[in-house]
Amino acid sequence: MVLKMGNIRPSFIKSRALLLVEMYPDKFNADFDNNKVLVAQYSDVSNKRMRNWIAGYITRYVQRRRD
């Protein structure tokens, strides 16, 4: 039996990511690079690491929702 361990992310990353997906549901997809550009475009995140963190969470969220 193999257990998959998930990434632990702070709640502020999750809340911003879910807010963006809720506001622009047809824009985000399972492509990280696309989501990274969209996060920079649609939010006020100036920190590169935080932008990537949010885009990564959105990517995983969209992949899970699609399955």
C-alpha positions in Angstrom: 0.0 0.0 0.0 1.4 3.3 -1.1 0.3 6.5 0.6 0.6 9.8 -1.3 1.7 12.7 0.7 0.3 16.1 -0.4 2.0 19.5 -0.2 1.0 21.6 2.8 0.3 25.2 1.8 -0.7 28.1 3.9 -4.3 29.2 3.9 -3.6 32.5 2.4 -2.2 30.8 -0.7 -5.3 28.6 -1.0 -7.7 31.4 -0.4 -6.1 33.6 -3.1 -5.9 30.8 -5.5 -9.6 29.7 -5.0 -10.7 33.3 -5.3 -8.9 33.7 -8.7 -10.4 30.4 -10.0 -13.8 31.5 -8.8 -13.5 34.9 -10.5 -12.0 33.6 -13.8 -13.1 29.9 -14.1 -12.6 29.6 -17.8 -9.1 31.1 -17.9 -7.1 28.7 -15.7 -6.1 25.2 -16.8 -3.7 22.4 -15.9 -0.7 24.3 -17.5 1.5 25.8 -14.8 3.2 28.4 -17.2 -0.2 29.6 -18.4 -1.5 29.9 -14.8 1.7 31.7 -13.7 1.1 34.5 -16.3 -2.6 34.7 -15.4 -1.9 35.0 -11.7 0.5 37.9 -12.4 -2.1 39.5 -14.6 -5.2 39.1 -12.4 -3.8 39.6 -9.0 -1.6 42.2 -7.1 1.1 39.6 -6.2 4.5 41.2 -6.6 6.5 38.5 -5.1 7.7 35.9 -7.7 7.7 33.0 -5.2 4.2 33.7 -4.0 3.0 34.0 -7.6 4.5 30.6 -8.4 3.0 29.1 -5.2 -0.5 30.3 -6.1 -0.1 29.2 -9.7 1.1 25.8 -8.6 -1.9 25.4 -6.3 -4.3 26.4 -9.0 -2.7 23.9 -11.4 -3.1 21.0 -8.9 -6.6 22.2 -8.1 -7.7 22.2 -11.7 -6.1 18.8 -12.3 -8.0 17.3 -9.3 -11.3 18.9 -10.3 -11.0 17.6 -13.9 -10.4 14.0 -12.8 
